[in-house]
Amino acid sequence: MNETPPIELSCPTCQTKIIWDERYPFRPFCSERCKLIDLGEWANENHRIAGEDTHAKNDEL
């Protein structure tokens, strides 16, 4: 039988190569540190999902 090859990817924060398995419990991040850095970026609104600005729309009502 052919086994599925492991999924390799880069940590979104530091670009370290990891394999998607139990050795990396914080996947897709390589570590808890990288996961928390990413969370901080979202909290500081440095990362955003494109879309309409709902705050401006609510202010007009």
C-alpha positions in Angstrom: 0.0 0.0 0.0 1.1 3.5 -0.7 1.3 5.7 2.4 0.4 9.4 2.1 3.5 11.5 2.3 3.6 13.8 5.3 2.4 17.3 4.8 5.3 19.8 5.0 4.6 23.5 5.5 6.3 26.7 6.8 5.4 28.3 10.1 3.4 31.4 9.2 5.4 33.5 11.7 9.0 32.4 11.3 8.9 30.3 8.2 10.5 27.2 10.0 9.7 24.1 8.0 7.4 21.7 10.0 5.6 18.5 9.3 1.8 18.3 10.1 1.9 15.7 12.9 1.8 15.3 16.6 5.4 16.6 17.0 4.0 20.1 16.4 1.0 20.5 18.7 0.8 24.2 17.8 0.5 23.6 14.0 0.5 25.4 11.7 2.9 27.2 14.0 6.2 25.6 15.0 5.9 26.7 18.6 3.6 28.3 21.2 5.8 31.4 20.9 5.0 31.8 17.2 1.3 31.1 17.8 1.2 33.9 20.4 3.1 36.3 18.2 0.5 35.7 15.5 -2.4 36.2 18.0 -0.8 39.5 19.1 -0.7 40.7 15.4 -4.4 40.0 15.1 -5.2 41.7 18.5 -3.2 44.8 17.3 -5.2 44.7 14.0 -2.0 44.3 12.0 -3.8 41.3 10.3 -7.3 41.8 8.8 -9.7 40.0 6.7 -10.8 42.0 3.7 -14.4 43.2 3.7 -16.7 46.2 4.3 -16.1 48.4 7.4 -19.0 47.5 9.6 -18.2 50.2 12.1 -18.7 53.0 9.6 -21.9 51.4 8.3 -23.3 51.3 11.9 -22.3 54.9 12.6 -24.6 56.1 9.7 -27.7 54.6 11.2 
